[in-house]
Amino acid sequence: MISFYTVMEAVIAFFLVAGGTFALIGSLGLARLQDFYMRLHGPSKTTTLGVGCSLIGSMIYFSLTNHTLSLQELLITIFLFVTAPVSAHMLAKCALHQKLPHHDRTQGHPEELDEELEDPDTGTPSSTPAP
């Protein structure tokens, strides 16, 4: 018969392996993607999940070994999942404000990145977006 601790070791191992896998994928995305807007997804999404999974595995392990609920890891995980999307959003807004160039494969076409085109008849900037 499989004991409770053997099952919990398997659960902890699953969270640690999943966390390492997510962190690896996020790091590869950060290193391999072409522009800032694509690179922003690596740390903000997959690496956040990787650290979250590792912290959940750590929380389960220390809760079992100390026979008390370990709340430090839970608080760190909650703080991470709240602050990572906010910081990624602020970085993206700053990049749009600075008009950082983007790769052609970047999806979406924000109005902030449109260059103003001059109307040849009047010489004034037109409001039509660039293709």
Salt bridges, closest charged atoms under 4 A:
ASP114 OD1 - HIS109 NE2 2.43
